[in-house]
Amino acid sequence: MKEKAAEVLALVEETVGGARMAAAYAALRGSKERVKEGKKKYLKLQAILDPEATARRKIKKGEKNKAQKKRKMDHLTAHKAKHVRAKA
């Protein structure tokens, strides 16, 4: 997959030109950063205006992270048990 991405990037850069490619990439990156900063400011403002909603959001996020860790550990232990049985 990484090779294909590099190949496509090289093809686009060759077709469009290095300078235009760099300018478009910089504009895209700047736009993405502005959106991220706007979201960050919005969340900080919401934390001040509605602390209960912020707490609910954090609790929900923590539960999602906990479930993800559980799934990961279940997968690893199942894979490890399978691998150990295959060796024996």
Beta strands, then each sheet from edge to edge (+ up, - down):
end
